[in-house]
Amino acid sequence: MKKVIVLSLLSICIPFTEIMAQTDAKAKSVLDAVSKKVNSLKSLKADFTLSLSGGKSGSTKDTKKGTISLKGQKYHVVISGQEIICDNKTVWTYNKEAKEVNISNFNPDEQTISPAKLFTNFYDKEYKYSYKGEKKEKGKTCDIIELLPIDASKKFTKIELLIDKASSTIIGGNINEKNGNKYSYSVSNFTSNPAIPDAFFQWNEKEHAGVEKVDLR
């Protein structure tokens, strides 16, 4: 599935636009509860599954599993041979098979659904959002929130979030692209405030001897 699926959650870039007059009060209440919950945590860790279907031929299918760790704006994503590490200053994108790591500056203004933003209040300035009802998912009652990007030129046409009513955490959803691709994701084993050292959010040279570095800064 290459790195494009991971980046689908990392790089939907939409500039600031004021949309307060276009919001859904119930949807905002649900999303604000998610933001409040996550902002109260010092750290979190969760497993996720990310699946791709669709494409122009309608036959593209693939599934990857991974883990995500967050500590403030710092994050560490591990998914099927790839790692994305961010210490709030630098982003390291490591391809294990190629033994190559791309190094870039962290710029929150160029990311909207980065792991850090996925669980917070990115929606309030970048999307129109609406409440679409409830559904059962993995035995949990979930609120369905639909996000539509303000900038219609972007390749993402719609994002759907499934939010557990009991815990106010995102447990899954869908991302639709103009080209017909659909990314479905689910989040499980959500752990609040795990002990994670700051070093986990930085590239470790000693553990990656022989890895080619591509500095894009």
ZIFENRA-V808734 format. One record per residue. N is the residue number from 1. RES is the residue in one letter. PHI is phi in radians with two decimals (* if undefined). PSI is psi in whole degrees, -180 to 180 (none if undefined). Layout:
n->N res->RES phi->PHI psi->PSI
n->N res->RES phi->PHI psi->PSI
This chain:
n->1 res->M phi->* psi->-8
n->2 res->K phi->1.02 psi->-174
n->3 res->K phi->-1.40 psi->-6
n->4 res->V phi->-1.08 psi->-33
n->5 res->I phi->-1.20 psi->-42
n->6 res->V phi->-1.07 psi->-45
n->7 res->L phi->-1.17 psi->-20
n->8 res->S phi->-1.08 psi->-28
n->9 res->L phi->-1.61 psi->-7
n->10 res->L phi->-1.91 psi->-24
n->11 res->S phi->-2.40 psi->47
n->12 res->I phi->-1.58 psi->96
n->13 res->C phi->-1.70 psi->115
n->14 res->I phi->-2.31 psi->126
n->15 res->P phi->-1.21 psi->165
n->16 res->F phi->-1.08 psi->131
n->17 res->T phi->-2.50 psi->133
n->18 res->E phi->-1.33 psi->122
n->19 res->I phi->-2.31 psi->20
n->20 res->M phi->-1.01 psi->-30
n->21 res->A phi->-1.34 psi->-7
n->22 res->Q phi->-1.97 psi->16
n->23 res->T phi->-1.65 psi->160
n->24 res->D phi->-1.79 psi->121
n->25 res->A phi->-1.05 psi->-41
n->26 res->K phi->-1.19 psi->-43
n->27 res->A phi->-1.08 psi->-43
n->28 res->K phi->-1.08 psi->-39
n->29 res->S phi->-1.09 psi->-43
n->30 res->V phi->-1.15 psi->-46
n->31 res->L phi->-1.16 psi->-39
n->32 res->D phi->-1.11 psi->-34
n->33 res->A phi->-1.16 psi->-37
n->34 res->V phi->-1.11 psi->-47
n->35 res->S phi->-1.05 psi->-45
n->36 res->K phi->-1.09 psi->-42
n->37 res->K phi->-1.09 psi->-49
n->38 res->V phi->-1.23 psi->-38
n->39 res->N phi->-1.14 psi->-19
n->40 res->S phi->-1.44 psi->-10
n->41 res->L phi->-1.64 psi->145
n->42 res->K phi->-1.41 psi->-30
n->43 res->S phi->-2.81 psi->166
n->44 res->L phi->-2.71 psi->160
n->45 res->K phi->-2.52 psi->143
n->46 res->A phi->-2.69 psi->155
n->47 res->D phi->-1.66 psi->155
n->48 res->F phi->-2.56 psi->156
n->49 res->T phi->-2.15 psi->133
n->50 res->L phi->-2.20 psi->121
n->51 res->S phi->-2.11 psi->143
n->52 res->L phi->-2.01 psi->134
n->53 res->S phi->-2.48 psi->159
n->54 res->G phi->1.87 psi->-129
n->55 res->G phi->1.51 psi->171
n->56 res->K phi->-1.06 psi->-35
n->57 res->S phi->-1.52 psi->-13
n->58 res->G phi->1.36 psi->6
n->59 res->S phi->-1.92 psi->-2
n->60 res->T phi->-1.25 psi->124
n->61 res->K phi->-2.55 psi->137
n->62 res->D phi->-2.92 psi->154
n->63 res->T phi->-2.44 psi->137
n->64 res->K phi->-2.27 psi->150
n->65 res->K phi->-2.10 psi->150
n->66 res->G phi->-2.83 psi->-175
n->67 res->T phi->-2.28 psi->153
n->68 res->I phi->-2.32 psi->135
n->69 res->S phi->-2.18 psi->135
n->70 res->L phi->-2.24 psi->145
n->71 res->K phi->-2.62 psi->94
n->72 res->G phi->1.15 psi->-128
n->73 res->Q phi->-1.52 psi->-3
n->74 res->K phi->-1.44 psi->143
n->75 res->Y phi->-2.61 psi->158
n->76 res->H phi->-2.51 psi->113
n->77 res->V phi->-1.93 psi->131
n->78 res->V phi->-2.12 psi->124
n->79 res->I phi->-2.65 psi->113
n->80 res->S phi->0.65 psi->68
n->81 res->G phi->1.49 psi->6
n->82 res->Q phi->-2.37 psi->145
n->83 res->E phi->-2.29 psi->141
n->84 res->I phi->-2.18 psi->119
n->85 res->I phi->-2.12 psi->134
n->86 res->C phi->-2.43 psi->128
n->87 res->D phi->-1.85 psi->19
n->88 res->N phi->1.43 psi->-1
n->89 res->K phi->-2.22 psi->-41
n->90 res->T phi->-2.26 psi->146
n->91 res->V phi->-2.04 psi->127
n->92 res->W phi->-1.93 psi->123
n->93 res->T phi->-1.98 psi->109
n->94 res->Y phi->-1.88 psi->124
n->95 res->N phi->-1.81 psi->109
n->96 res->K phi->-1.15 psi->-41
n->97 res->E phi->-1.12 psi->-42
n->98 res->A phi->-1.44 psi->-11
n->99 res->K phi->0.90 psi->52
n->100 res->E phi->-2.43 psi->140
n->101 res->V phi->-2.21 psi->127
n->102 res->N phi->-1.61 psi->134
n->103 res->I phi->-2.04 psi->126
n->104 res->S phi->-2.45 psi->162
n->105 res->N phi->-1.33 psi->142
n->106 res->F phi->-1.37 psi->125
n->107 res->N phi->-2.33 psi->99
n->108 res->P phi->-1.07 psi->-23
n->109 res->D phi->-1.25 psi->-15
n->110 res->E phi->-1.77 psi->7
n->111 res->Q phi->-2.32 psi->139
n->112 res->T phi->-2.02 psi->-47
n->113 res->I phi->-1.88 psi->58
n->114 res->S phi->-1.27 psi->164
n->115 res->P phi->-0.94 psi->-40
n->116 res->A phi->-1.11 psi->-42
n->117 res->K phi->-1.34 psi->-26
n->118 res->L phi->-1.00 psi->-31
n->119 res->F phi->-1.77 psi->6
n->120 res->T phi->-2.13 psi->-151
n->121 res->N phi->-1.82 psi->40
n->122 res->F phi->-1.01 psi->-29
n->123 res->Y phi->-1.09 psi->-28
n->124 res->D phi->-1.21 psi->-20
n->125 res->K phi->-2.08 psi->-5
n->126 res->E phi->-2.14 psi->-12
n->127 res->Y phi->-2.44 psi->154
n->128 res->K phi->-1.56 psi->137
n->129 res->Y phi->-2.34 psi->152
n->130 res->S phi->-2.58 psi->152
n->131 res->Y phi->-1.54 psi->129
n->132 res->K phi->-2.03 psi->15
n->133 res->G phi->1.83 psi->-161
n->134 res->E phi->-2.15 psi->159
n->135 res->K phi->-2.72 psi->158
n->136 res->K phi->-1.55 psi->131
n->137 res->E phi->-2.46 psi->118
n->138 res->K phi->0.95 psi->38
n->139 res->G phi->1.38 psi->4
n->140 res->K phi->-1.92 psi->145
n->141 res->T phi->-1.49 psi->122
n->142 res->C phi->-2.10 psi->145
n->143 res->D phi->-1.47 psi->141
n->144 res->I phi->-1.84 psi->122
n->145 res->I phi->-2.06 psi->130
n->146 res->E phi->-1.84 psi->131
n->147 res->L phi->-2.00 psi->130
n->148 res->L phi->-2.08 psi->125
n->149 res->P phi->-1.14 psi->143
n->150 res->I phi->-1.17 psi->-40
n->151 res->D phi->-1.49 psi->103
n->152 res->A phi->-1.21 psi->-10
n->153 res->S phi->-1.40 psi->-11
n->154 res->K phi->-1.27 psi->154
n->155 res->K phi->-1.30 psi->-17
n->156 res->F phi->-1.58 psi->124
n->157 res->T phi->-1.69 psi->-29
n->158 res->K phi->-2.79 psi->143
n->159 res->I phi->-2.21 psi->133
n->160 res->E phi->-2.02 psi->131
n->161 res->L phi->-1.97 psi->137
n->162 res->L phi->-1.88 psi->119
n->163 res->I phi->-2.10 psi->121
n->164 res->D phi->-1.10 psi->120
n->165 res->K phi->-1.11 psi->-35
n->166 res->A phi->-1.27 psi->-37
n->167 res->S phi->-1.93 psi->-8
n->168 res->S phi->0.96 psi->45
n->169 res->T phi->-2.19 psi->148
n->170 res->I phi->-1.31 psi->125
n->171 res->I phi->-2.00 psi->0
n->172 res->G phi->2.88 psi->-174
n->173 res->G phi->2.77 psi->-167
n->174 res->N phi->-2.44 psi->149
n->175 res->I phi->-2.22 psi->123
n->176 res->N phi->-1.88 psi->136
n->177 res->E phi->-1.92 psi->159
n->178 res->K phi->-1.12 psi->-28
n->179 res->N phi->-1.41 psi->4
n->180 res->G phi->1.71 psi->-10
n->181 res->N phi->-1.20 psi->144
n->182 res->K phi->-2.31 psi->123
n->183 res->Y phi->-1.79 psi->121
n->184 res->S phi->-1.92 psi->136
n->185 res->Y phi->-2.36 psi->152
n->186 res->S phi->-2.38 psi->145
n->187 res->V phi->-2.05 psi->134
n->188 res->S phi->-2.47 psi->171
n->189 res->N phi->0.90 psi->46
n->190 res->F phi->-1.20 psi->122
n->191 res->T phi->-2.05 psi->125
n->192 res->S phi->-1.58 psi->134
n->193 res->N phi->0.96 psi->46
n->194 res->P phi->-1.21 psi->154
n->195 res->A phi->-1.38 psi->109
n->196 res->I phi->-2.20 psi->118
n->197 res->P phi->-1.20 psi->150
n->198 res->D phi->-1.05 psi->-29
n->199 res->A phi->-1.09 psi->-23
n->200 res->F phi->-1.17 psi->-18
n->201 res->F phi->-1.83 psi->24
n->202 res->Q phi->-2.36 psi->152
n->203 res->W phi->-1.25 psi->131
n->204 res->N phi->-1.82 psi->107
n->205 res->E phi->-1.10 psi->-41
n->206 res->K phi->-1.12 psi->-34
n->207 res->E phi->-1.42 psi->-7
n->208 res->H phi->-2.26 psi->47
n->209 res->A phi->-1.09 psi->136
n->210 res->G phi->1.49 psi->0
n->211 res->V phi->-1.42 psi->129
n->212 res->E phi->-1.28 psi->133
n->213 res->K phi->-1.81 psi->128
n->214 res->V phi->-1.99 psi->103
n->215 res->D phi->-1.53 psi->113
n->216 res->L phi->-1.79 psi->10
n->217 res->R phi->-1.37 psi->none
